[in-house]
Amino acid sequence: MSGRPTTRRRALAFLAFVLLLPLVAVCVEALRQGFGAYLRALQEPDAWSALKLSLLVAAIAVPANLVFGIAAAWLIAGSRKNSVPERRRGRRCGGE
């Protein structure tokens, strides 16, 4: 390695920043007044309603994204199927 971050490392660092930083911020804010206050807040009916709603929306959104994502990938892959040059398929341009 030359010491320079590769594209993969940069992508992983970006994802860690985008995903982990908000998660840490939420946890720090939730526990700002101590773990006891956090447990007391979980006993509120509104907190349980919010949690149930979040889980319901996730249960609907994840399968929908899966179906539409696979359909979009299938359409994109199908439209590009005949546009790949011969040399990319492992053959030489000379007809071999």
N, C-alpha and C positions, 0 to 999 in steps of 0.2 A: 504494500500500500504506500502511496505517496504522501499520505497525511491529509489529503484533501477529502472533504466529505463527498461521498458518492451521491448519486441521485436518490438511491434507495434510502440512504441514511438521512438525507434531507427530508424526504417524504415522511419517514417514520418520526423524525423530530417534529415536523409540522403537525402530524396527527397527534402526537403526544401532547403538544402544546394546545391544540384545539380541543382535544377530548379531556385531557387530564386537568388542565388548569381550571376550567369551569367546575369540574367535579370536586376538586380540592376546595375551591371557593365556596361551593354550596355546603360542603361538610364543615368548613371552618365557621361559616355564618350560622349554621344550624346548632353548633355546639358552643357558640360564643358565650352564652350564659350558663354553661355547664351541662353535664349529661342529664341531670335531674330535670331541668327545664325542658330538655328535648323529650324526655319520657312523658312529662306532664302534657306537652303539646300533642303527643300521639294519642292521648286519652280523649281529646276533643272530637266530637262527632264531625265537625267540618273537616278535620284532618283526614279522617277515614273516608269521608265522601270524596275528597280530592284525590286520595290514593286510589279508590275504586274507579273514579273517572279516568285517571291516568292509565290504569291497567286496561280498562275497557277500550280506550282509544288506541293504545298500543296493540291490543289483540285484534283490532280491526285494521290498523294501518300496516302492520308487518306483513300479513298475508297478501294484502292488496298490493303493496310494493313488490313483493316477491313475484306475484303473477304478472304485473305490468312490466317489471324489470326483465323477467325472462322473455316475455313477448317482444319487448323492444330489442333485446340482444339477439333474439332469433331473427327478427326482421333485418337488423343491421348486418348480421353475419350472412344472411341469405342474399342481400343486395350486393355484398362485396365478394361473393363467392367466385364470380367469373371475372373479376377485375384484377386478380392477383397475377403479376407477371410470371412467366414460365420459370425464370431463374430463382424465384422465391420458393417454388415448389420442389427444388432440388435438381431440376433439369438444367442443362445448358441451353443457351440460346441457339446453338448450332444444330439442334434437332436430335441430339443424342439422348 
